[in-house]
């Protein structure tokens, strides 16, 4: 059983550095995941990665550990091995349903087993079952991925933590499909598989993290290396390593300054020598100038800017987002038109400006920037309504000779990516979409997908220091592309396979950004590809690139397969269909690359248990670096996701979170609402203001208590048919969450004492009455939860489709 240690601040010195408020420990040690090792070899513009995850069973019964973790969204997972008790098992890539059946059958038969599944392009779930007491299980994943090159700088970005995501929609009936904190909803049917529980602030570092990188420029000139969020040092052999003791709470980012990149076309024959293979085309953008030598000016444009002001944008992210949005508006000219929208659970437009597109004159730009400057973080990330509104504005005002541009500034922390992609794709015809992702654990996979369907670019910002460089890039991209209406044709003896290229749509070349396209070919040891288009000045442009055969570049095929699978999965999100699903599975299995419809499963043939279901633990993850830690764990009803309540009442400081989901059938609901920023708090904290703020915090906490009680009651009722032992575990897990809630109540003053204190104290006492029968504890807990919940307040629903 997982226990919550009630550690008051005065106790911390006695416990040493390894203790903290909300320390989470098992009866025999810390949580299952104890180490992460990342080893990458960077060769030119590609990387090969070995990611090792170590799990340790500190319980006295067999364990099944579940870990929800991120990987680079464009990286191909090509192999998995499981090592336990000196036995090494290589995983097999299977269709996902078959892999799950094989895994479940192995666990029921008492065999050790592991399974890795993709939930999103950058979110994966690993389960390792029947780890015996005291045993360690090591999972090694092999990946290959590209390094994007922009303005001569290549970037290796490896995410390390899945940030809390906003989950819209109405909760579905029945048990959840995963072990995360969020119930599945009609908008996010797999929400419980992408929402790992979060560690409390102050928890000692539970994971030994090591990262090392070896760099081979492969013919390019390497003039500089920078690590953005981690301190790195090079040894005598040039291997870069991070310093010991780093936490798994932010992306690892290396940037390499390269010169000498040129056009290239690489052909990599298949191992079977059947005449087929994979090609990779790289075309550098031209620097076009007008006849007098000046850089060509962009065409007039219609631009809609969307700024995310949701709760997860609190702190430095909101400051950076406001600066970014203002910079974008300031770059507009009198020839342009624009509109700005702020959004969280609602969409807001500047009162001083007419609705729709307005002229980008000095007066209108000033009013827009003034409006953006007042944005503070609050509420939930209802992303679909503002995107739909922006697409409608740009479609309604379509005019010849003008570029139509949509710019989204956000952290992208939403769970309904497929819903957004399927809804927007048909609405964005002719609209170029640029995304600016601001976070240290950004949802890069979704923001990249959104930019790609709009033929635009995605720029990621992990710190305020990085903002100026990123905005200079965005300014260049928002202007007209260097070349548009691109077409690629075979020439020489090369014959590419129609429909195999990725990205499947190539529309433009942007300044400083090479075109990288890969695909399959069926003949030719030589040949070339010709790319042609039209410059921003209306002149024809073309370039022919000759092919070079390379037998030592296997990563090219894996990178292409991953990109192709992503294109197919996006098409599936829009249209669905059994035929498309079968094509995805065939591509995945043929090329040995994991996708949403396949899974890697490793099964040890040795039987080590009697088949009793192992104890289940879902590994909690770190709160991402840079996120505000003052958020309250406001649970939500079916019509309101986290953060909506915070729009009217900021949550109290010092809030804590549930640490682990109690079960797959009854995952703990945990939002990630962030408290609003108070830019003037330091100068306006008069006694009256402080009293009003304290009362407001108390009211918000009371709302939180009632909503959490209602949600806990719903979860218990959903598990009423579970066996007695399972219900006992659920009650034990419930009391750990209520302990955390009690600390919050104690800080909230007399308002709560009159309403919630008595019922909450009695509820905690009942749950600790271990001599009571499970049925009696269960019944009394439900009664007290209902009493604590009271009558639910009316709430406005924002997520429903219009």
C-alpha positions in Angstrom: 0.0 0.0 0.0 1.2 3.5 -0.8 1.2 5.8 2.2 1.2 9.6 2.6 3.6 10.8 5.2 2.2 13.9 7.0 5.4 15.8 7.3 5.1 19.3 8.8 7.8 21.8 7.9 9.3 21.7 11.4 9.8 17.9 11.0 11.9 18.2 7.8 15.2 19.0 9.4 15.1 15.9 11.5 14.4 13.8 8.4 17.2 15.2 6.3 17.3 16.1 2.7 15.5 13.0 1.5 12.2 14.1 3.2 9.7 16.7 2.2 6.2 17.8 2.5 4.0 15.1 0.9 6.8 12.4 0.8 5.4 9.3 -0.9 6.9 6.0 0.1 5.9 2.4 -0.1 6.2 0.2 2.9 9.6 -1.1 1.6 10.9 1.9 -0.3 10.2 4.4 -3.1 8.3 3.9 -6.3 9.1 1.2 -9.0 10.9 3.4 -11.5 14.4 4.0 -10.1 16.5 4.9 -13.1 16.4 6.3 -16.6 19.5 6.2 -18.9 19.5 8.0 -22.2 22.3 7.3 -24.7 22.2 9.0 -28.1 24.5 9.0 -31.0 23.9 12.1 -33.2 25.2 11.7 -36.8 24.6 14.8 -38.9 20.9 15.4 -38.9 19.7 12.1 -37.4 20.0 10.4 -34.0 20.0 6.9 -32.7 18.9 6.5 -29.1 18.9 3.8 -26.4 16.5 4.5 -23.6 16.8 2.3 -20.5 14.2 2.2 -17.8 14.8 0.3 -14.6 12.0 -0.9 -12.3 12.5 -2.4 -8.8 9.8 -4.3 -6.8 10.0 -3.2 -3.2 6.8 -5.0 -2.2 6.5 -8.5 -0.8 4.1 -9.6 -3.6 4.6 -9.7 -7.4 4.3 -6.3 -9.0 2.9 -4.9 -12.3 4.4 -1.4 -12.9 2.7 1.0 -15.3 4.7 4.0 -16.6 3.2 6.7 -18.8 6.1 8.5 -20.5 7.0 10.7 -23.5 9.3 10.1 -26.5 10.1 12.5 -29.3 7.1 12.7 -31.6 9.1 12.1 -34.8 11.3 9.3 -33.4 10.7 5.7 -34.6 10.7 3.0 -31.9 12.3 0.1 -33.6 13.1 -2.5 -30.8 12.4 -3.3 -27.1 14.2 -5.8 -24.9 13.3 -6.9 -21.3 15.9 -8.1 -18.9 14.9 -9.7 -15.6 16.8 -12.1 -13.3 19.5 -12.4 -15.9 17.1 -13.4 -18.7 16.9 -11.2 -21.8 13.7 -11.3 -23.9 13.5 -9.5 -27.2 10.0 -8.1 -27.8 7.9 -8.8 -30.9 5.9 -6.1 -32.7 2.3 -7.3 -33.0 -1.1 -5.8 -33.8 -2.2 -4.0 -30.6 -5.2 -6.2 -29.7 -3.2 -9.4 -30.2 -0.3 -8.0 -28.2 -2.5 -7.1 -25.3 -4.1 -10.6 -25.3 -0.7 -12.2 -25.3 0.5 -10.0 -22.4 -2.6 -10.6 -20.3 -2.4 -14.3 -20.9 1.2 -14.4 -19.9 0.5 -12.5 -16.7 -2.4 -14.9 -15.9 -0.1 -17.8 -16.5 2.5 -16.5 -14.0 5.1 -15.4 -16.6 7.1 -12.2 -16.6 6.0 -9.9 -19.5 6.3 -6.3 -20.7 4.2 -4.3 -23.3 4.8 -0.9 -24.8 2.0 1.0 -26.5 1.7 4.4 -28.2 -1.1 6.6 -27.0 -0.1 9.8 -28.9 2.8 10.5 -31.2 4.8 11.6 -28.1 3.0 9.7 -25.3 3.6 6.0 -24.6 2.5 3.4 -21.9 4.8 0.7 -20.6 3.5 -2.2 -18.4 5.9 -4.7 -16.8 4.2 -7.5 -14.9 5.1 -10.3 -12.5 8.2 -8.7 -11.2 9.0 -10.8 -8.1 9.7 -9.2 -4.7 13.2 -7.8 -4.7 13.7 -8.2 -8.4 14.7 -5.6 -11.0 13.3 -5.4 -14.5 15.2 -3.4 -17.2 13.4 -2.3 -20.4 15.5 -0.9 -23.2 13.9 0.9 -26.1 15.8 1.6 -29.4 14.8 4.7 -31.4 15.9 6.6 -34.5 14.8 10.2 -35.2 15.6 13.3 -37.3 17.1 16.5 -36.1 15.3 19.5 -37.6 17.6 22.2 -39.1 16.5 25.8 -38.9 18.7 28.8 -39.8 21.8 26.6 -39.6 20.9 25.2 -36.2 20.0 21.5 -35.6 18.0 20.6 -32.5 17.9 17.3 -30.5 14.9 17.5 -28.2 14.1 14.5 -25.9 11.0 14.9 -23.6 11.3 13.4 -20.1 7.9 14.0 -18.5 4.2 14.0 -19.7 2.7 17.2 -18.4 -0.8 17.3 -17.0 -3.3 17.8 -19.9 -6.7 19.4 -20.0 -9.4 16.8 -20.6 -12.7 18.2 -22.0 -15.9 16.3 -22.5 -18.4 14.3 -20.5 -17.2 11.4 -18.5 -18.0 8.0 -20.0 -19.9 5.3 -18.1 -18.1 2.2 -16.9 -14.5 1.7 -15.9 -11.7 3.7 -17.5 -9.3 2.0 -20.0 -6.2 3.1 -18.2 -4.7 3.9 -14.8 -4.3 7.7 -15.1 -6.1 10.3 -13.0 -8.6 11.5 -15.6 -11.8 9.6 -16.4 -12.3 8.8 -20.1 -14.6 11.3 -21.8 -16.6 11.5 -25.1 -14.0 14.0 -26.3 -11.0 12.0 -25.0 -12.0 8.3 -24.8 -8.5 7.3 -23.6 -7.9 10.2 -21.2 -7.0 7.7 -18.4 -4.1 6.5 -20.5 -2.4 9.9 -21.0 -2.7 11.4 -17.5 -0.1 9.9 -15.2 -0.5 10.8 -11.5 1.8 13.6 -10.3 4.2 13.7 -7.5 3.7 16.1 -4.7 5.9 19.1 -4.4 8.9 18.4 -2.1 9.1 14.7 -3.0 12.7 13.6 -3.0 14.2 12.8 -6.4 12.9 9.3 -7.1 14.7 8.6 -10.4 18.4 8.3 -11.1 18.7 10.2 -14.5 21.7 9.9 -16.7 22.0 11.3 -20.2 25.0 11.2 -22.6 25.4 12.2 -26.2 28.0 11.5 -28.8 28.1 13.8 -31.8 29.4 13.1 -35.3 28.9 16.0 -37.7 29.0 13.6 -40.7 30.5 16.0 -43.2 28.9 19.2 -41.8 31.0 21.8 -39.9 30.0 21.9 -36.2 30.8 25.4 -34.8 28.9 25.3 -31.5 26.9 23.1 -29.1 24.4 24.5 -26.5 22.3 22.7 -23.9 19.2 24.7 -23.1 17.7 23.3 -19.9 20.5 21.1 -18.5 24.1 21.7 -17.5 26.3 19.4 -19.6 30.0 18.6 -19.6 32.2 16.9 -22.2 34.8 14.3 -21.2 38.2 13.7 -22.9 36.5 11.7 -25.7 34.0 14.5 -26.4 31.0 12.7 -24.9 28.5 15.1 -23.3 26.9 14.2 -20.0 24.5 15.9 -17.7 25.4 16.4 -14.1 24.2 13.8 -11.6 21.0 14.5 -9.5 18.9 16.1 -12.2 15.2 15.5 -12.0 13.0 14.0 -14.7 10.9 17.2 -15.1 11.8 18.9 -18.3 12.9 18.3 -21.9 16.5 17.6 -22.7 17.5 20.0 -25.5 20.8 20.1 -27.4 21.3 22.7 -30.2 24.1 22.2 -32.8 25.3 25.0 -35.0 26.1 23.5 -38.4 27.4 25.0 -41.5 27.9 23.4 -44.9 24.4 21.9 -45.3 23.5 21.4 -49.0 20.9 19.8 -51.1 21.1 16.0 -51.0 19.2 12.9 -52.2 20.1 9.7 -50.4 18.9 6.2 -51.6 19.0 3.4 -49.0 18.2 0.0 -50.6 16.3 -2.5 -48.6 18.2 -5.3 -47.0 16.6 -7.9 -49.2 17.9 -6.3 -52.4 14.5 -6.5 -54.1 15.0 -3.3 -56.0 13.1 -1.2 -53.5 14.4 1.2 -50.9 13.9 4.5 -49.1 15.0 7.9 -50.2 15.5 11.1 -48.3 15.5 14.4 -50.1 16.9 17.6 -48.5 16.5 20.9 -50.4 17.9 24.2 -49.0 15.6 27.2 -49.5 16.8 30.0 -51.9 17.4 33.5 -50.7 15.3 35.4 -53.2 15.8 39.1 -53.9 14.2 41.8 -56.0 15.9 43.1 -59.1 17.5 45.9 -57.1 19.1 43.4 -54.7 16.8 43.9 -51.8 15.1 41.0 -50.0 11.7 40.3 -51.6 8.9 41.8 -49.5 6.1 39.6 -48.3 2.5 39.8 -49.7 -0.2 41.4 -47.6 -1.8 39.0 -45.2 -4.8 38.3 -43.1 -3.7 37.1 -39.7 -5.6 35.7 -36.7 -3.7 35.4 -33.4 -4.9 33.1 -30.7 -3.3 33.4 -27.2 -3.8 30.7 -24.6 -4.5 32.1 -21.2 -5.5 28.9 -19.5 -4.4 27.9 -16.0 -1.4 25.8 -17.2 0.1 29.0 -18.7 0.8 30.5 -15.3 4.1 32.1 -14.4 6.9 32.6 -16.9 4.9 31.0 -19.7 2.2 33.7 -19.5 4.8 36.4 -19.5 6.6 34.9 -22.5 3.3 34.3 -24.4 2.2 37.9 -24.0 5.6 39.1 -25.3 5.4 36.7 -28.2 1.9 37.8 -29.1 2.8 41.4 -28.9 5.9 40.9 -31.1 3.8 39.2 -33.7 1.3 42.1 -33.8 4.1 44.7 -34.0 5.5 43.0 -37.1 2.3 43.7 -39.1 2.2 46.4 -41.7 -0.6 48.8 -42.8 -1.2 46.5 -45.8 -2.2 43.7 -43.4 -5.4 42.9 -41.6 -5.6 41.0 -38.3 -7.7 39.9 -35.3 -6.6 38.7 -31.8 -8.4 36.3 -29.4 -7.7 35.3 -25.9 -9.1 31.9 -24.8 -9.3 29.6 -21.8 -12.8 28.2 -21.0 -14.2 31.2 -22.9 -13.1 33.2 -25.9 -12.5 36.9 -25.6 -12.0 39.7 -28.1 -10.7 43.2 -27.5 -13.6 45.5 -26.7 -11.8 48.4 -28.3 -11.7 46.7 -31.7 -14.5 45.6 -34.1 -15.0 41.9 -34.4 -13.4 40.2 -37.3 -10.4 41.3 -39.3 -9.3 44.9 -38.9 -6.7 47.0 -40.6 -3.3 46.7 -39.0 -2.7 50.4 -38.6 -0.8 51.9 -35.6 -4.0 52.6 -33.6 -5.4 49.1 -34.0 -2.1 47.4 -33.3 -1.7 49.5 -30.1 -5.2 48.5 -28.9 -4.5 44.8 -29.6 -1.2 44.9 -27.7 -2.8 46.7 -24.8 -5.5 44.0 -24.7 -2.9 41.2 -24.7 -0.9 42.8 -22.0 -3.8 42.4 -19.5 -4.0 38.6 -20.1 -3.6 36.5 -16.9 -3.7 32.7 -16.7 -7.0 31.1 -15.6 -9.5 28.5 -16.6 -9.3 25.4 -18.8 -7.7 25.0 -22.3 -10.8 24.9 -24.5 -8.8 25.0 -27.7 -11.3 23.9 -30.3 -13.8 26.9 -30.1 -11.2 29.6 -30.8 -9.5 27.6 -33.5 -12.9 27.1 -35.2 -13.6 30.9 -34.8 -10.3 31.8 -36.4 -10.8 29.4 -39.3 -14.2 30.9 -39.9 -12.8 34.5 -39.9 -10.1 33.6 -42.4 -12.5 31.6 -44.6 -15.1 34.4 -44.6 -12.6 37.1 -45.5 -10.8 35.1 -48.2 -9.4 37.5 -50.8 -7.1 37.0 -53.7 -3.5 38.1 -53.4 -3.5 37.9 -49.6 -1.9 35.2 -47.4 -4.2 33.8 -44.8 -2.3 33.0 -41.6 -3.4 31.6 -38.2 -0.9 31.8 -35.3 -1.5 29.9 -32.1 0.5 30.7 -28.9 0.1 27.9 -26.3 1.7 25.1 -24.3 -0.6 22.7 -26.2 -1.4 20.7 -23.0 -4.7 19.2 -24.2 -5.9 15.6 -24.5 -8.3 15.9 -27.3 -5.8 16.2 -30.1 -7.5 13.8 -32.5 -10.8 15.7 -32.1 -9.2 19.0 -32.9 -7.3 17.6 -35.9 -10.4 15.9 -37.3 -12.5 19.0 -36.9 -10.0 21.6 -38.2 -8.5 19.8 -41.2 -11.4 20.5 -43.6 -11.7 24.1 -42.3 -8.1 25.1 -43.0 -7.9 24.9 -46.7 -5.7 27.7 -47.9 -4.9 28.8 -44.4 -1.3 28.6 -43.2 -1.0 27.6 -39.5 2.0 28.5 -37.3 2.2 27.3 -33.7 4.4 28.7 -30.9 4.7 26.2 -28.1 5.8 27.7 -24.7 6.8 25.1 -22.0 9.7 23.1 -20.7 7.6 19.9 -21.3 5.7 21.1 -24.3 3.2 19.0 -26.2 5.4 19.1 -29.3 3.6 16.3 -31.1 0.3 18.0 -31.2 1.6 21.4 -32.1 3.7 19.9 -34.9 0.6 18.0 -36.2 -1.5 21.2 -36.2 1.2 23.2 -38.0 1.7 20.5 -40.6 -2.0 20.3 -41.6 -1.8 24.1 -42.2 1.4 23.9 -44.1 3.1 26.1 -41.6 5.9 25.9 -38.9 6.1 25.0 -35.3 8.5 26.9 -33.0 9.1 25.8 -29.4 10.2 28.1 -26.6 11.4 26.6 -23.4 12.5 29.8 -21.6 12.3 33.5 -21.7 15.9 33.6 -22.8 15.0 31.6 -25.9 12.0 33.8 -26.8 13.8 36.5 -28.8 15.5 34.0 -31.0 12.3 32.1 -31.5 10.3 35.3 -32.4 12.9 36.3 -34.9 12.3 33.0 -36.6 8.5 33.2 -36.4 8.6 36.7 -37.9 10.5 35.3 -40.9 8.1 32.4 -41.3 4.9 34.4 -41.0 5.9 36.4 -44.0 5.3 34.9 -47.4 7.2 31.7 -48.0 10.2 31.8 -50.3 8.7 29.3 -52.8 5.1 28.1 -53.0 3.1 25.6 -55.2 5.9 23.0 -54.9 6.0 19.9 -57.1 8.4 17.1 -57.1 9.1 14.8 -60.1 11.2 11.8 -60.8 14.1 12.2 -63.3 16.9 10.1 -64.5 16.4 6.4 -63.7 14.7 6.9 -60.3 11.1 5.8 -59.9 9.4 6.8 -56.6 6.3 5.0 -55.3 3.2 7.1 -55.5 1.6 7.9 -52.2 4.6 6.9 -50.1 6.1 10.3 -49.5 6.1 12.0 -46.2 5.1 14.7 -45.6 2.4 13.8 -48.1 1.7 17.4 -48.8 4.6 19.7 -49.7 3.3 23.3 -50.2 6.1 25.8 -49.5 9.7 26.5 -48.7 10.3 28.9 -45.8 13.4 31.1 -45.3 16.1 29.3 -43.4 14.2 26.0 -43.3 15.2 23.2 -45.6 12.6 20.9 -47.1 13.1 17.4 -45.9 11.0 14.7 -47.6 11.3 11.0 -47.6 9.6 8.1 -49.4 9.9 4.8 -51.1 11.4 4.0 -54.5 11.2 0.8 -56.5 14.0 1.0 -59.1 17.3 2.7 -59.8 20.8 2.8 -58.4 21.0 6.4 -59.7 18.7 9.1 -60.8 17.5 12.4 -59.4 14.4 14.4 -58.3 13.4 17.8 -59.6 11.6 20.2 -57.3 9.8 23.2 -58.8 7.5 26.0 -57.7 6.8 29.7 -57.8 8.6 32.4 -55.9 6.9 35.1 -53.9 7.4 37.4 -56.8 5.6 35.1 -59.2 8.7 33.8 -61.0 9.2 30.1 -61.7 11.8 28.3 -59.7 13.3 24.7 -59.9 16.2 22.6 -58.7 17.4 19.1 -59.6 19.1 17.0 -56.9 21.1 13.9 -58.0 20.9 10.7 -55.9 23.7 9.0 -53.9 23.3 5.4 -52.8 24.1 4.7 -49.1 24.0 1.2 -47.7 25.0 2.3 -44.1 22.1 4.6 -43.3 19.4 2.2 -41.9 17.9 5.0 -39.8 16.6 6.6 -43.0 14.1 3.8 -43.5 12.9 3.9 -39.9 12.5 7.7 -39.9 10.5 7.5 -43.1 8.3 4.8 -41.7 7.6 6.8 -38.6 6.7 9.9 -40.6 4.5 7.9 -42.9 2.7 6.4 -40.0 2.1 9.8 -38.5 0.6 11.0 -41.8 -1.7 8.0 -42.0 -2.7 8.3 -38.3 -3.7 12.0 -38.9 -5.8 10.9 -41.9 -7.4 8.2 -39.8 -8.3 10.8 -37.1 -10.2 12.7 -39.8 -11.9 10.0 -41.8 -11.4 6.7 -39.9 -12.0 3.5 -41.9 -11.0 -0.2 -41.6 -8.9 -0.1 -44.8 -6.8 2.8 -43.5 -6.3 1.1 -40.2 -5.1 -2.0 -42.0 -2.6 0.0 -44.0 -1.3 1.6 -40.8 -0.8 -1.9 -39.3 0.8 -3.3 -42.4 3.3 -0.4 -42.6 4.1 -0.7 -39.0 4.7 -4.4 -39.0 6.6 -4.5 -42.3 9.1 -1.8 -41.2 9.3 -2.7 -37.5 8.2 0.7 -36.2 5.7 1.1 -33.4 2.4 3.0 -34.0 -1.0 3.5 -32.4 -2.4 0.2 -33.8 0.6 -2.0 -32.8 2.5 -2.8 -29.7 5.8 -4.3 -28.6 5.3 -7.3 -26.3 8.0 -9.3 -24.5 7.1 -12.6 -22.8 9.5 -14.7 -20.7 8.7 -18.4 -21.1 9.6 -19.2 -17.4 6.6 -19.4 -15.0 7.4 -17.5 -11.8 4.1 -17.0 -10.0 0.9 -19.0 -9.4 -1.1 -16.7 -11.7 -2.5 -14.5 -9.0 -3.0 -11.0 -10.3 0.1 -8.9 -9.4 -0.1 -5.8 -7.3 -0.6 -2.8 -9.6 1.3 0.5 -9.2 1.2 3.4 -11.7 4.4 5.4 -11.6 3.7 9.1 -10.6 5.7 11.6 -12.6 7.2 15.0 -11.8 5.4 18.3 -12.1 7.1 19.9 -15.1 9.7 22.5 -14.3 8.5 26.0 -14.5 4.9 25.2 -13.7 3.2 27.1 -10.9 2.9 24.8 -7.8 0.1 26.7 -6.2 -2.6 24.8 -8.0 -5.5 23.2 -6.2 -6.6 19.7 -7.1 -10.1 20.8 -8.2 -11.9 17.7 -9.4 -14.5 18.2 -12.1 -17.9 17.0 -12.9 -18.8 15.6 -16.3 -19.6 19.0 -17.8 -16.6 20.9 -16.5 -12.9 20.2 -16.8 -10.2 21.5 -14.5 -9.7 25.2 -14.3 -13.1 26.5 -15.0 -13.7 27.2 -11.3 -10.5 29.1 -11.0 -11.8 31.7 -13.5 -14.0 33.1 -10.7 -12.0 32.2 -7.6 -8.2 31.5 -7.6 -7.2 28.3 -5.8 -5.3 28.6 -2.6 -1.5 28.5 -2.5 0.4 25.4 -1.5 -2.2 22.9 -2.9 -1.2 19.3 -3.2 -2.2 16.5 -5.6 -3.1 12.9 -5.5 0.0 10.8 -6.1 -1.2 7.6 -7.7 -4.3 6.3 -9.4 -6.0 3.7 -7.2 -6.9 1.4 -10.0 -7.6 1.2 -13.7 -11.3 1.0 -12.9 -11.4 4.0 -10.7 -8.6 6.4 -11.5 -8.3 9.5 -9.3 -9.5 12.6 -11.1 -6.9 15.3 -10.9 -6.9 18.6 -12.7 -3.9 20.8 -13.4 -5.5 24.2 -13.0 -3.0 26.9 -12.2 -3.7 29.9 -10.0 -4.1 33.3 -11.8 -1.1 35.6 -11.8 -1.4 38.7 -9.7 0.9 41.2 -11.2 0.1 43.9 -8.7 -0.1 41.7 -5.6 3.1 43.1 -4.1 1.8 46.7 -4.2 -1.9 46.3 -3.5 -1.9 43.9 -0.6 -3.8 46.2 1.8 -5.5 44.7 4.9 -8.9 44.8 3.2 -7.5 43.3 0.1 -5.7 40.5 2.1 -8.9 39.7 4.0 -10.9 39.5 0.8 -8.3 37.4 -0.8 -8.3 35.0 2.1 -12.0 34.7 2.0 -11.9 34.1 -1.7 -9.3 31.3 -1.2 -11.4 29.7 1.4 -14.5 29.7 -0.8 -12.4 28.2 -3.7 -11.2 25.5 -1.3 -14.7 24.7 -0.1 -15.7 24.3 -3.8 -12.7 22.1 -4.3 -13.6 19.9 -1.3 -17.2 19.5 -2.4 -16.3 18.6 -6.0 -13.6 16.2 -4.9 -16.0 14.5 -2.6 -18.6 14.2 -5.3 -16.1 12.8 -7.7 -14.7 10.3 -5.1 -18.3 9.1 -4.4 -18.8 8.5 -8.2 -15.6 6.6 -8.4 -16.5 4.3 -5.5 -19.9 3.6 -6.9 -18.4 2.7 -10.3 -16.3 0.1 -8.4 -19.0 -1.3 -6.2 -18.9 -4.7 -7.9 -15.2 -5.2 -7.4 -14.0 -8.0 -5.1 -13.6 -7.1 -1.4 -9.8 -7.0 -1.5 -9.8 -4.6 -4.4 -12.4 -2.4 -2.6 -10.2 -2.4 0.5 -7.3 -1.2 -1.6 -9.4 1.6 -3.1 -10.4 2.7 0.4 -6.8 2.7 1.5 -5.8 4.8 -1.6 -8.8 7.2 -0.9 -7.5 8.0 2.5 -4.1 9.1 1.1 -5.8 11.6 -1.1 -8.0 12.9 1.8 -4.9 13.3 3.9 -3.5 15.6 1.3 -6.9 17.4 1.1 -6.9 17.8 4.9 -3.7 19.7 4.8 -5.3 22.1 2.3 -8.4 22.5 4.5 -6.3 23.3 7.6 -4.8 26.3 5.7 -8.2 27.7 4.7 -9.6 29.4 7.8 -12.8 29.4 9.8 -15.1 29.4 6.8 -14.3 25.8 6.1 -14.3 24.8 9.8 -18.0 25.4 10.0 -18.9 23.5 6.8 -16.4 20.8 5.9 -14.1 20.1 8.8 -16.4 17.8 10.8 -17.5 15.6 7.9 -13.9 15.3 6.5 -12.5 14.4 9.9 -15.2 11.7 10.3 -14.6 10.4 6.8 -10.8 10.0 7.3 -11.4 8.3 10.7 -13.8 5.8 9.2 -11.4 5.0 6.4 -8.7 4.2 9.0 -11.0 1.9 10.9 -9.3 -1.3 9.7 -11.2 -3.5 12.1 -14.5 -2.6 10.3 -15.7 -4.9 7.5 -15.0 -3.7 4.0 -18.7 -3.4 3.2 -19.4 -1.3 6.3 -16.4 1.0 5.6 -17.5 1.3 2.0 -21.1 2.2 2.9 -20.2 4.7 5.6 -17.6 6.3 3.3 -20.2 6.8 0.6 -22.6 8.4 3.0 -20.0 10.8 4.4 -18.8 11.7 0.8 -22.3 12.5 -0.2 -22.7 14.7 2.9 -19.4 16.4 2.3 -20.3 17.0 -1.4 -23.5 18.8 -0.5 -25.6 20.1 -3.4 -23.5 20.6 -6.5 -23.4 24.2 -7.7 -24.7 25.0 -11.2 -21.9 25.4 -13.7 -21.9 26.6 -17.3 -20.8 24.1 -19.8 -18.1 25.2 -22.3 -16.9 22.0 -23.9 -20.1 21.0 -25.8 -20.0 21.3 -29.5 -21.9 24.1 -31.1 
